[in-house]
């Protein structure tokens, strides 16, 4: 869990940002709670690092072209 918090802090500057946004991934605790929902991990990744990788890749794709 410690590595997951460091990964979260890499993108989020506020400790109370628990929900996903365009500027930061969801908090690891929320990810683990949602992992209990059937199908969540299939869509979002099996582990928190997998999820953050997917989140980061979608933000690069969604970024406006210069």
PQR file of N, CA, C, O and H, with PARSE charges and radii, in Angstrom:
ATOM      1  N   UNK A   1       0.823  -1.196   0.000 -0.4000 1.5000
ATOM      2  CA  UNK A   1       0.000   0.000   0.000 -0.0000 2.0000
ATOM      3  C   UNK A   1       0.867   1.259   0.000  0.5500 1.7000
ATOM      4  O   UNK A   1       0.472   2.286  -0.553 -0.5500 1.4000
ATOM      5  N   UNK A   2       2.019   1.183   0.606 -0.4000 1.5000
ATOM      6  CA  UNK A   2       2.906   2.351   0.674 -0.0000 2.0000
ATOM      7  C   UNK A   2       3.337   2.796  -0.720  0.5500 1.7000
ATOM      8  O   UNK A   2       3.375   3.994  -1.003 -0.5500 1.4000
ATOM      9  H   UNK A   2       2.339   0.349   1.055  0.4000 1.0000
ATOM     10  N   UNK A   3       3.664   1.840  -1.597 -0.4000 1.5000
ATOM     11  CA  UNK A   3       4.057   2.183  -2.967 -0.0000 2.0000
ATOM     12  C   UNK A   3       2.881   2.789  -3.726  0.5500 1.7000
ATOM     13  O   UNK A   3       3.067   3.677  -4.558 -0.5500 1.4000
ATOM     14  H   UNK A   3       3.633   0.867  -1.367  0.4000 1.0000
ATOM     15  N   UNK A   4       1.675   2.313  -3.443 -0.4000 1.5000
ATOM     16  CA  UNK A   4       0.489   2.851  -4.102 -0.0000 2.0000
ATOM     17  C   UNK A   4       0.259   4.303  -3.693  0.5500 1.7000
ATOM     18  O   UNK A   4      -0.108   5.132  -4.526 -0.5500 1.4000
ATOM     19  H   UNK A   4       1.523   1.592  -2.767  0.4000 1.0000
ATOM     20  N   UNK A   5       0.472   4.611  -2.425 -0.4000 1.5000
ATOM     21  CA  UNK A   5       0.308   5.992  -1.973 -0.0000 2.0000
ATOM     22  C   UNK A   5       1.341   6.910  -2.618  0.5500 1.7000
ATOM     23  O   UNK A   5       1.033   8.053  -2.955 -0.5500 1.4000
ATOM     24  H   UNK A   5       0.770   3.937  -1.748  0.4000 1.0000
ATOM     25  N   UNK A   6       2.545   6.420  -2.787 -0.4000 1.5000
ATOM     26  CA  UNK A   6       3.572   7.221  -3.468 -0.0000 2.0000
ATOM     27  C   UNK A   6       3.181   7.465  -4.918  0.5500 1.7000
ATOM     28  O   UNK A   6       3.372   8.564  -5.438 -0.5500 1.4000
ATOM     29  H   UNK A   6       2.795   5.491  -2.513  0.4000 1.0000
ATOM     30  N   UNK A   7       2.639   6.450  -5.568 -0.4000 1.5000
ATOM     31  CA  UNK A   7       2.174   6.592  -6.948 -0.0000 2.0000
ATOM     32  C   UNK A   7       1.043   7.611  -7.024  0.5500 1.7000
ATOM     33  O   UNK A   7       1.008   8.433  -7.941 -0.5500 1.4000
ATOM     34  H   UNK A   7       2.484   5.557  -5.145  0.4000 1.0000
ATOM     35  N   UNK A   8       0.123   7.563  -6.070 -0.4000 1.5000
ATOM     36  CA  UNK A   8      -0.976   8.534  -6.017 -0.0000 2.0000
ATOM     37  C   UNK A   8      -0.433   9.947  -5.821  0.5500 1.7000
ATOM     38  O   UNK A   8      -0.864  10.880  -6.498 -0.5500 1.4000
ATOM     39  H   UNK A   8       0.151   6.896  -5.325  0.4000 1.0000
ATOM     40  N   UNK A   9       0.496  10.102  -4.911 -0.4000 1.5000
ATOM     41  CA  UNK A   9       1.062  11.421  -4.606 -0.0000 2.0000
ATOM     42  C   UNK A   9       1.841  12.004  -5.783  0.5500 1.7000
ATOM     43  O   UNK A   9       2.019  13.219  -5.878 -0.5500 1.4000
ATOM     44  H   UNK A   9       0.847   9.344  -4.361  0.4000 1.0000
ATOM     45  N   UNK A  10       2.299  11.139  -6.669 -0.4000 1.5000
ATOM     46  CA  UNK A  10       3.009  11.606  -7.867 -0.0000 2.0000
ATOM     47  C   UNK A  10       2.093  12.493  -8.715  0.5500 1.7000
ATOM     48  O   UNK A  10       2.556  13.450  -9.336 -0.5500 1.4000
ATOM     49  H   UNK A  10       2.155  10.152  -6.592  0.4000 1.0000
ATOM     50  N   UNK A  11       0.807  12.176  -8.742 -0.4000 1.5000
ATOM     51  CA  UNK A  11      -0.150  12.913  -9.568 -0.0000 2.0000
ATOM     52  C   UNK A  11      -1.017  13.880  -8.782  0.5500 1.7000
ATOM     53  O   UNK A  11      -1.491  14.872  -9.336 -0.5500 1.4000
ATOM     54  H   UNK A  11       0.432  11.398  -8.238  0.4000 1.0000
ATOM     55  N   UNK A  12      -1.233  13.612  -7.503 -0.4000 1.5000
ATOM     56  CA  UNK A  12      -2.145  14.432  -6.714 -0.0000 2.0000
ATOM     57  C   UNK A  12      -1.390  15.261  -5.691  0.5500 1.7000
ATOM     58  O   UNK A  12      -0.535  14.745  -4.971 -0.5500 1.4000
ATOM     59  H   UNK A  12      -0.848  12.806  -7.053  0.4000 1.0000
ATOM     60  N   UNK A  13      -1.702  16.523  -5.628 -0.4000 1.5000
ATOM     61  CA  UNK A  13      -1.049  17.428  -4.685 -0.0000 2.0000
ATOM     62  C   UNK A  13      -1.868  17.609  -3.406  0.5500 1.7000
ATOM     63  O   UNK A  13      -1.369  18.157  -2.424 -0.5500 1.4000
ATOM     64  H   UNK A  13      -2.397  16.942  -6.213  0.4000 1.0000
ATOM     65  N   UNK A  14      -3.121  17.150  -3.414 -0.4000 1.5000
ATOM     66  CA  UNK A  14      -3.991  17.298  -2.248 -0.0000 2.0000
ATOM     67  C   UNK A  14      -4.255  15.929  -1.627  0.5500 1.7000
ATOM     68  O   UNK A  14      -4.568  14.977  -2.343 -0.5500 1.4000
ATOM     69  H   UNK A  14      -3.527  16.705  -4.213  0.4000 1.0000
ATOM     70  N   UNK A  15      -4.135  15.821  -0.327 -0.4000 1.5000
ATOM     71  CA  UNK A  15      -4.358  14.552   0.349 -0.0000 2.0000
ATOM     72  C   UNK A  15      -5.817  14.127   0.333  0.5500 1.7000
ATOM     73  O   UNK A  15      -6.110  12.938   0.454 -0.5500 1.4000
ATOM     74  H   UNK A  15      -3.880  16.593   0.255  0.4000 1.0000
ATOM     75  N   UNK A  16      -6.741  15.076   0.186 -0.4000 1.5000
ATOM     76  CA  UNK A  16      -8.156  14.741   0.256 -0.0000 2.0000
ATOM     77  C   UNK A  16      -8.804  14.510  -1.113  0.5500 1.7000
ATOM     78  O   UNK A  16     -10.030  14.451  -1.205 -0.5500 1.4000
ATOM     79  H   UNK A  16      -6.503  16.042   0.089  0.4000 1.0000
ATOM     80  N   UNK A  17      -8.018  14.382  -2.157 -0.4000 1.5000
ATOM     81  CA  UNK A  17      -8.546  14.064  -3.488 -0.0000 2.0000
ATOM     82  C   UNK A  17      -8.718  12.555  -3.600  0.5500 1.7000
ATOM     83  O   UNK A  17      -7.763  11.842  -3.907 -0.5500 1.4000
ATOM     84  H   UNK A  17      -7.022  14.430  -2.082  0.4000 1.0000
ATOM     85  N   UNK A  18      -9.926  12.067  -3.353 -0.4000 1.5000
ATOM     86  CA  UNK A  18     -10.151  10.627  -3.390 -0.0000 2.0000
ATOM     87  C   UNK A  18     -10.708  10.158  -4.724  0.5500 1.7000
ATOM     88  O   UNK A  18     -10.531   9.000  -5.102 -0.5500 1.4000
ATOM     89  H   UNK A  18     -10.702  12.647  -3.104  0.4000 1.0000
ATOM     90  N   UNK A  19     -11.379  11.053  -5.437 -0.4000 1.5000
ATOM     91  CA  UNK A  19     -12.035  10.667  -6.682 -0.0000 2.0000
ATOM     92  C   UNK A  19     -11.176  10.988  -7.891  0.5500 1.7000
ATOM     93  O   UNK A  19     -10.378  11.925  -7.865 -0.5500 1.4000
ATOM     94  H   UNK A  19     -11.522  11.994  -5.130  0.4000 1.0000
ATOM     95  N   UNK A  20     -11.340  10.216  -8.938 -0.4000 1.5000
ATOM     96  CA  UNK A  20     -10.588  10.422 -10.167 -0.0000 2.0000
ATOM     97  C   UNK A  20     -11.026  11.722 -10.845  0.5500 1.7000
ATOM     98  O   UNK A  20     -12.202  12.086 -10.825 -0.5500 1.4000
ATOM     99  H   UNK A  20     -11.988   9.455  -8.959  0.4000 1.0000
ATOM    100  N   UNK A  21     -10.055  12.410 -11.442 -0.4000 1.5000
ATOM    101  CA  UNK A  21     -10.358  13.592 -12.241 -0.0000 2.0000
ATOM    102  C   UNK A  21      -9.378  13.622 -13.408  0.5500 1.7000
ATOM    103  O   UNK A  21      -8.579  12.701 -13.579 -0.5500 1.4000
ATOM    104  H   UNK A  21      -9.100  12.115 -11.457  0.4000 1.0000
ATOM    105  N   UNK A  22      -9.440  14.667 -14.198 -0.4000 1.5000
ATOM    106  CA  UNK A  22      -8.500  14.806 -15.308 -0.0000 2.0000
ATOM    107  C   UNK A  22      -7.084  15.087 -14.825  0.5500 1.7000
ATOM    108  O   UNK A  22      -6.124  14.893 -15.571 -0.5500 1.4000
ATOM    109  H   UNK A  22     -10.088  15.415 -14.059  0.4000 1.0000
ATOM    110  N   UNK A  23      -6.947  15.538 -13.589 -0.4000 1.5000
ATOM    111  CA  UNK A  23      -5.624  15.913 -13.091 -0.0000 2.0000
ATOM    112  C   UNK A  23      -4.997  14.886 -12.154  0.5500 1.7000
ATOM    113  O   UNK A  23      -3.798  14.956 -11.887 -0.5500 1.4000
ATOM    114  H   UNK A  23      -7.726  15.695 -12.983  0.4000 1.0000
ATOM    115  N   UNK A  24      -5.779  13.939 -11.651 -0.4000 1.5000
ATOM    116  CA  UNK A  24      -5.216  12.920 -10.768 -0.0000 2.0000
ATOM    117  C   UNK A  24      -6.073  11.658 -10.755  0.5500 1.7000
ATOM    118  O   UNK A  24      -7.285  11.719 -10.960 -0.5500 1.4000
ATOM    119  H   UNK A  24      -6.753  13.882 -11.868  0.4000 1.0000
ATOM    120  N   UNK A  25      -5.426  10.503 -10.510 -0.4000 1.5000
ATOM    121  CA  UNK A  25      -6.170   9.238 -10.421 -0.0000 2.0000
ATOM    122  C   UNK A  25      -6.919   9.158  -9.089  0.5500 1.7000
ATOM    123  O   UNK A  25      -6.705   9.982  -8.200 -0.5500 1.4000
ATOM    124  H   UNK A  25      -4.441  10.454 -10.344  0.4000 1.0000
ATOM    125  N   UNK A  26      -7.788   8.173  -8.960 -0.4000 1.5000
ATOM    126  CA  UNK A  26      -8.494   7.993  -7.687 -0.0000 2.0000
ATOM    127  C   UNK A  26      -7.513   7.511  -6.619  0.5500 1.7000
ATOM    128  O   UNK A  26      -6.468   6.943  -6.934 -0.5500 1.4000
ATOM    129  H   UNK A  26      -7.962   7.504  -9.682  0.4000 1.0000
ATOM    130  N   UNK A  27      -7.855   7.739  -5.385 -0.4000 1.5000
ATOM    131  CA  UNK A  27      -7.046   7.330  -4.245 -0.0000 2.0000
ATOM    132  C   UNK A  27      -6.985   5.792  -4.191  0.5500 1.7000
ATOM    133  O   UNK A  27      -7.963   5.129  -4.538 -0.5500 1.4000
ATOM    134  H   UNK A  27      -8.704   8.200  -5.129  0.4000 1.0000
ATOM    135  N   UNK A  28      -5.857   5.223  -3.764 -0.4000 1.5000
ATOM    136  CA  UNK A  28      -5.744   3.761  -3.683 -0.0000 2.0000
ATOM    137  C   UNK A  28      -6.843   3.114  -2.833  0.5500 1.7000
ATOM    138  O   UNK A  28      -7.323   2.034  -3.176 -0.5500 1.4000
ATOM    139  H   UNK A  28      -5.063   5.761  -3.482  0.4000 1.0000
ATOM    140  N   UNK A  29      -7.247   3.750  -1.740 -0.4000 1.5000
ATOM    141  CA  UNK A  29      -8.309   3.172  -0.904 -0.0000 2.0000
ATOM    142  C   UNK A  29      -9.614   3.043  -1.676  0.5500 1.7000
ATOM    143  O   UNK A  29     -10.305   2.032  -1.555 -0.5500 1.4000
ATOM    144  H   UNK A  29      -6.857   4.628  -1.461  0.4000 1.0000
ATOM    145  N   UNK A  30      -9.959   4.052  -2.465 -0.4000 1.5000
ATOM    146  CA  UNK A  30     -11.175   3.992  -3.273 -0.0000 2.0000
ATOM    147  C   UNK A  30     -11.042   2.907  -4.334  0.5500 1.7000
ATOM    148  O   UNK A  30     -11.995   2.170  -4.587 -0.5500 1.4000
ATOM    149  H   UNK A  30      -9.397   4.874  -2.564  0.4000 1.0000
ATOM    150  N   UNK A  31      -9.873   2.800  -4.956 -0.4000 1.5000
ATOM    151  CA  UNK A  31      -9.649   1.759  -5.952 -0.0000 2.0000
ATOM    152  C   UNK A  31      -9.909   0.381  -5.344  0.5500 1.7000
ATOM    153  O   UNK A  31     -10.601  -0.441  -5.945 -0.5500 1.4000
ATOM    154  H   UNK A  31      -9.099   3.398  -4.750  0.4000 1.0000
ATOM    155  N   UNK A  32      -9.361   0.126  -4.157 -0.4000 1.5000
ATOM    156  CA  UNK A  32      -9.529  -1.185  -3.528 -0.0000 2.0000
ATOM    157  C   UNK A  32     -10.981  -1.446  -3.124  0.5500 1.7000
ATOM    158  O   UNK A  32     -11.449  -2.582  -3.199 -0.5500 1.4000
ATOM    159  H   UNK A  32      -8.800   0.794  -3.668  0.4000 1.0000
ATOM    160  N   UNK A  33     -11.687  -0.419  -2.701 -0.4000 1.5000
ATOM    161  CA  UNK A  33     -13.109  -0.594  -2.389 -0.0000 2.0000
ATOM    162  C   UNK A  33     -13.893  -0.934  -3.645  0.5500 1.7000
ATOM    163  O   UNK A  33     -14.739  -1.828  -3.629 -0.5500 1.4000
ATOM    164  H   UNK A  33     -11.308   0.504  -2.640  0.4000 1.0000
ATOM    165  N   UNK A  34     -13.615  -0.225  -4.731 -0.4000 1.5000
ATOM    166  CA  UNK A  34     -14.336  -0.463  -5.981 -0.0000 2.0000
ATOM    167  C   UNK A  34     -13.946  -1.785  -6.633  0.5500 1.7000
ATOM    168  O   UNK A  34     -14.694  -2.317  -7.453 -0.5500 1.4000
ATOM    169  H   UNK A  34     -12.928   0.501  -4.743  0.4000 1.0000
ATOM    170  N   UNK A  35     -12.778  -2.316  -6.272 -0.4000 1.5000
ATOM    171  CA  UNK A  35     -12.332  -3.599  -6.821 -0.0000 2.0000
ATOM    172  C   UNK A  35     -13.271  -4.737  -6.432  0.5500 1.7000
ATOM    173  O   UNK A  35     -13.261  -5.792  -7.066 -0.5500 1.4000
ATOM    174  H   UNK A  35     -12.171  -1.884  -5.606  0.4000 1.0000
ATOM    175  N   UNK A  36     -14.075  -4.532  -5.401 -0.4000 1.5000
ATOM    176  CA  UNK A  36     -15.040  -5.548  -4.972 -0.0000 2.0000
ATOM    177  C   UNK A  36     -16.265  -5.588  -5.877  0.5500 1.7000
ATOM    178  O   UNK A  36     -17.050  -6.534  -5.813 -0.5500 1.4000
ATOM    179  H   UNK A  36     -14.083  -3.675  -4.886  0.4000 1.0000
ATOM    180  N   UNK A  37     -16.436  -4.573  -6.718 -0.4000 1.5000
ATOM    181  CA  UNK A  37     -17.564  -4.529  -7.652 -0.0000 2.0000
ATOM    182  C   UNK A  37     -17.229  -5.403  -8.858  0.5500 1.7000
ATOM    183  O   UNK A  37     -16.169  -5.259  -9.466 -0.5500 1.4000
ATOM    184  H   UNK A  37     -15.798  -3.805  -6.771  0.4000 1.0000
ATOM    185  N   UNK A  38     -18.135  -6.302  -9.191 -0.4000 1.5000
ATOM    186  CA  UNK A  38     -17.913  -7.217 -10.313 -0.0000 2.0000
ATOM    187  C   UNK A  38     -17.655  -6.423 -11.590  0.5500 1.7000
ATOM    188  O   UNK A  38     -18.435  -5.539 -11.944 -0.5500 1.4000
ATOM    189  H   UNK A  38     -18.996  -6.420  -8.697  0.4000 1.0000
ATOM    190  N   UNK A  39     -16.569  -6.737 -12.272 -0.4000 1.5000
ATOM    191  CA  UNK A  39     -16.235  -6.119 -13.551 -0.0000 2.0000
ATOM    192  C   UNK A  39     -15.356  -4.883 -13.452  0.5500 1.7000
ATOM    193  O   UNK A  39     -14.798  -4.441 -14.456 -0.5500 1.4000
ATOM    194  H   UNK A  39     -15.935  -7.455 -11.984  0.4000 1.0000
ATOM    195  N   UNK A  40     -15.223  -4.318 -12.256 -0.4000 1.5000
ATOM    196  CA  UNK A  40     -14.430  -3.094 -12.108 -0.0000 2.0000
ATOM    197  C   UNK A  40     -12.981  -3.305 -12.546  0.5500 1.7000
ATOM    198  O   UNK A  40     -12.440  -2.507 -13.312 -0.5500 1.4000
ATOM    199  H   UNK A  40     -15.677  -4.677 -11.440  0.4000 1.0000
ATOM    200  N   UNK A  41     -12.353  -4.377 -12.063 -0.4000 1.5000
ATOM    201  CA  UNK A  41     -10.949  -4.603 -12.386 -0.0000 2.0000
ATOM    202  C   UNK A  41     -10.743  -4.973 -13.857  0.5500 1.7000
ATOM    203  O   UNK A  41      -9.682  -4.704 -14.421 -0.5500 1.4000
ATOM    204  H   UNK A  41     -12.793  -5.025 -11.440  0.4000 1.0000
ATOM    205  N   UNK A  42     -11.718  -5.570 -14.459 -0.4000 1.5000
ATOM    206  CA  UNK A  42     -11.605  -5.902 -15.877 -0.0000 2.0000
ATOM    207  C   UNK A  42     -11.501  -4.626 -16.714  0.5500 1.7000
ATOM    208  O   UNK A  42     -10.778  -4.587 -17.709 -0.5500 1.4000
ATOM    209  H   UNK A  42     -12.580  -5.789 -14.001  0.4000 1.0000
ATOM    210  N   UNK A  43     -12.216  -3.604 -16.312 -0.4000 1.5000
ATOM    211  CA  UNK A  43     -12.224  -2.334 -17.036 -0.0000 2.0000
ATOM    212  C   UNK A  43     -11.057  -1.438 -16.633  0.5500 1.7000
ATOM    213  O   UNK A  43     -10.446  -0.790 -17.483 -0.5500 1.4000
ATOM    214  H   UNK A  43     -12.804  -3.635 -15.503  0.4000 1.0000
ATOM    215  N   UNK A  44     -10.747  -1.401 -15.340 -0.4000 1.5000
ATOM    216  CA  UNK A  44      -9.806  -0.414 -14.809 -0.0000 2.0000
ATOM    217  C   UNK A  44      -8.417  -0.931 -14.474  0.5500 1.7000
ATOM    218  O   UNK A  44      -7.528  -0.140 -14.157 -0.5500 1.4000
ATOM    219  H   UNK A  44     -11.243  -1.927 -14.649  0.4000 1.0000
ATOM    220  N   UNK A  45      -8.213  -2.232 -14.537 -0.4000 1.5000
ATOM    221  CA  UNK A  45      -6.914  -2.809 -14.197 -0.0000 2.0000
ATOM    222  C   UNK A  45      -7.008  -3.641 -12.930  0.5500 1.7000
ATOM    223  O   UNK A  45      -7.780  -3.335 -12.022 -0.5500 1.4000
ATOM    224  H   UNK A  45      -8.935  -2.875 -14.795  0.4000 1.0000
ATOM    225  N   UNK A  46      -6.204  -4.703 -12.885 -0.4000 1.5000
ATOM    226  CA  UNK A  46      -6.272  -5.619 -11.741 -0.0000 2.0000
ATOM    227  C   UNK A  46      -5.585  -5.065 -10.499  0.5500 1.7000
ATOM    228  O   UNK A  46      -5.958  -5.409  -9.377 -0.5500 1.4000
ATOM    229  H   UNK A  46      -5.577  -4.951 -13.623  0.4000 1.0000
ATOM    230  N   UNK A  47      -4.589  -4.216 -10.691 -0.4000 1.5000
ATOM    231  CA  UNK A  47      -3.859  -3.634  -9.567 -0.0000 2.0000
ATOM    232  C   UNK A  47      -3.906  -2.115  -9.677  0.5500 1.7000
ATOM    233  O   UNK A  47      -4.224  -1.562 -10.729 -0.5500 1.4000
ATOM    234  H   UNK A  47      -4.285  -3.937 -11.602  0.4000 1.0000
ATOM    235  N   UNK A  48      -3.585  -1.460  -8.580 -0.4000 1.5000
ATOM    236  CA  UNK A  48      -3.569   0.006  -8.596 -0.0000 2.0000
ATOM    237  C   UNK A  48      -2.549   0.556  -9.599  0.5500 1.7000
ATOM    238  O   UNK A  48      -2.866   1.492 -10.333 -0.5500 1.4000
ATOM    239  H   UNK A  48      -3.327  -1.910  -7.725  0.4000 1.0000
ATOM    240  N   UNK A  49      -1.325  -0.004  -9.648 -0.4000 1.5000
ATOM    241  CA  UNK A  49      -0.387   0.483 -10.675 -0.0000 2.0000
ATOM    242  C   UNK A  49      -0.919   0.293 -12.102  0.5500 1.7000
ATOM    243  O   UNK A  49      -0.702   1.146 -12.963 -0.5500 1.4000
ATOM    244  H   UNK A  49      -1.067  -0.764  -9.051  0.4000 1.0000
ATOM    245  N   UNK A  50      -1.616  -0.824 -12.354 -0.4000 1.5000
ATOM    246  CA  UNK A  50      -2.226  -1.027 -13.675 -0.0000 2.0000
ATOM    247  C   UNK A  50      -3.253   0.064 -13.960  0.5500 1.7000
ATOM    248  O   UNK A  50      -3.306   0.616 -15.059 -0.5500 1.4000
ATOM    249  H   UNK A  50      -1.793  -1.516 -11.654  0.4000 1.0000
ATOM    250  N   UNK A  51      -4.062   0.362 -12.954 -0.4000 1.5000
ATOM    251  CA  UNK A  51      -5.080   1.405 -13.101 -0.0000 2.0000
ATOM    252  C   UNK A  51      -4.442   2.764 -13.400  0.5500 1.7000
ATOM    253  O   UNK A  51      -4.889   3.474 -14.301 -0.5500 1.4000
ATOM    254  H   UNK A  51      -4.019  -0.086 -12.061  0.4000 1.0000
ATOM    255  N   UNK A  52      -3.402   3.127 -12.650 -0.4000 1.5000
ATOM    256  CA  UNK A  52      -2.761   4.432 -12.848 -0.0000 2.0000
ATOM    257  C   UNK A  52      -2.142   4.504 -14.247  0.5500 1.7000
ATOM    258  O   UNK A  52      -2.187   5.552 -14.891 -0.5500 1.4000
ATOM    259  H   UNK A  52      -3.039   2.550 -11.918  0.4000 1.0000
ATOM    260  N   UNK A  53      -1.572   3.407 -14.712 -0.4000 1.5000
ATOM    261  CA  UNK A  53      -1.020   3.377 -16.068 -0.0000 2.0000
ATOM    262  C   UNK A  53      -2.117   3.638 -17.090  0.5500 1.7000
ATOM    263  O   UNK A  53      -1.942   4.449 -17.999 -0.5500 1.4000
ATOM    264  H   UNK A  53      -1.536   2.556 -14.188  0.4000 1.0000
ATOM    265  N   UNK A  54      -3.256   2.947 -16.942 -0.4000 1.5000
ATOM    266  CA  UNK A  54      -4.387   3.174 -17.858 -0.0000 2.0000
ATOM    267  C   UNK A  54      -4.895   4.608 -17.761  0.5500 1.7000
ATOM    268  O   UNK A  54      -5.161   5.251 -18.777 -0.5500 1.4000
ATOM    269  H   UNK A  54      -3.398   2.288 -16.204  0.4000 1.0000
ATOM    270  N   UNK A  55      -5.028   5.103 -16.534 -0.4000 1.5000
ATOM    271  CA  UNK A  55      -5.498   6.480 -16.333 -0.0000 2.0000
ATOM    272  C   UNK A  55      -4.559   7.464 -17.023  0.5500 1.7000
ATOM    273  O   UNK A  55      -5.010   8.377 -17.716 -0.5500 1.4000
ATOM    274  H   UNK A  55      -4.812   4.581 -15.709  0.4000 1.0000
ATOM    275  N   UNK A  56      -3.264   7.279 -16.835 -0.4000 1.5000
ATOM    276  CA  UNK A  56      -2.269   8.171 -17.428 -0.0000 2.0000
ATOM    277  C   UNK A  56      -2.308   8.104 -18.959  0.5500 1.7000
ATOM    278  O   UNK A  56      -2.218   9.134 -19.626 -0.5500 1.4000
ATOM    279  H   UNK A  56      -2.898   6.538 -16.273  0.4000 1.0000
ATOM    280  N   UNK A  57      -2.440   6.921 -19.504 -0.4000 1.5000
ATOM    281  CA  UNK A  57      -2.488   6.765 -20.964 -0.0000 2.0000
ATOM    282  C   UNK A  57      -3.717   7.431 -21.560  0.5500 1.7000
ATOM    283  O   UNK A  57      -3.637   8.010 -22.643 -0.5500 1.4000
ATOM    284  H   UNK A  57      -2.513   6.084 -18.962  0.4000 1.0000
ATOM    285  N   UNK A  58      -4.848   7.360 -20.876 -0.4000 1.5000
ATOM    286  CA  UNK A  58      -6.052   8.000 -21.417 -0.0000 2.0000
ATOM    287  C   UNK A  58      -5.922   9.510 -21.356  0.5500 1.7000
ATOM    288  O   UNK A  58      -6.492  10.206 -22.196 -0.5500 1.4000
ATOM    289  H   UNK A  58      -4.913   6.889 -19.996  0.4000 1.0000
ATOM    290  N   UNK A  59      -5.201  10.027 -20.402 -0.4000 1.5000
ATOM    291  CA  UNK A  59      -5.008  11.473 -20.319 -0.0000 2.0000
ATOM    292  C   UNK A  59      -4.098  11.965 -21.441  0.5500 1.7000
ATOM    293  O   UNK A  59      -4.279  13.072 -21.948 -0.5500 1.4000
ATOM    294  H   UNK A  59      -4.738   9.461 -19.719  0.4000 1.0000
ATOM    295  N   UNK A  60      -3.131  11.154 -21.827 -0.4000 1.5000
ATOM    296  CA  UNK A  60      -2.271  11.518 -22.946 -0.0000 2.0000
ATOM    297  C   UNK A  60      -3.067  11.510 -24.246  0.5500 1.7000
ATOM    298  O   UNK A  60      -2.875  12.366 -25.109 -0.5500 1.4000
ATOM    299  H   UNK A  60      -2.984  10.254 -21.416  0.4000 1.0000
ATOM    300  N   UNK A  61      -3.959  10.537 -24.376 -0.4000 1.5000
ATOM    301  CA  UNK A  61      -4.793  10.417 -25.569 -0.0000 2.0000
ATOM    302  C   UNK A  61      -5.795  11.558 -25.638  0.5500 1.7000
ATOM    303  O   UNK A  61      -6.068  12.087 -26.716 -0.5500 1.4000
ATOM    304  H   UNK A  61      -4.116   9.842 -23.675  0.4000 1.0000
ATOM    305  N   UNK A  62      -6.346  11.942 -24.478 -0.4000 1.5000
ATOM    306  CA  UNK A  62      -7.364  13.000 -24.436 -0.0000 2.0000
ATOM    307  C   UNK A  62      -6.777  14.402 -24.550  0.5500 1.7000
ATOM    308  O   UNK A  62      -7.510  15.373 -24.738 -0.5500 1.4000
ATOM    309  H   UNK A  62      -6.124  11.512 -23.602  0.4000 1.0000
ATOM    310  N   UNK A  63      -5.450  14.506 -24.436 -0.4000 1.5000
ATOM    311  CA  UNK A  63      -4.820  15.822 -24.473 -0.0000 2.0000
ATOM    312  C   UNK A  63      -4.997  16.446 -25.865  0.5500 1.7000
ATOM    313  O   UNK A  63      -4.861  15.747 -26.869 -0.5500 1.4000
ATOM    314  H   UNK A  63      -4.855  13.717 -24.283  0.4000 1.0000
ATOM    315  N   UNK A  64      -5.288  17.709 -25.937 -0.4000 1.5000
ATOM    316  CA  UNK A  64      -5.467  18.356 -27.244 -0.0000 2.0000
ATOM    317  C   UNK A  64      -4.154  18.376 -28.033  0.5500 1.7000
ATOM    318  O   UNK A  64      -3.080  18.575 -27.466 -0.5500 1.4000
ATOM    319  H   UNK A  64      -5.398  18.277 -25.121  0.4000 1.0000
ATOM    320  N   UNK A  65      -4.255  18.172 -29.310 -0.4000 1.5000
ATOM    321  CA  UNK A  65      -3.066  18.194 -30.174 -0.0000 2.0000
ATOM    322  C   UNK A  65      -2.564  19.612 -30.318  0.5500 1.7000
ATOM    323  O   UNK A  65      -3.351  20.552 -30.419 -0.5500 1.4000
ATOM    324  H   UNK A  65      -5.127  18.010 -29.771  0.4000 1.0000
ATOM    325  N   UNK A  66      -1.251  19.765 -30.327 -0.4000 1.5000
ATOM    326  CA  UNK A  66      -0.666  21.106 -30.469 -0.0000 2.0000
ATOM    327  C   UNK A  66      -0.263  21.379 -31.893  0.5500 1.7000
ATOM    328  O   UNK A  66       0.246  22.459 -32.194 -0.5500 1.4000
ATOM    329  H   UNK A  66      -0.611  19.001 -30.245  0.4000 1.0000
TER
END
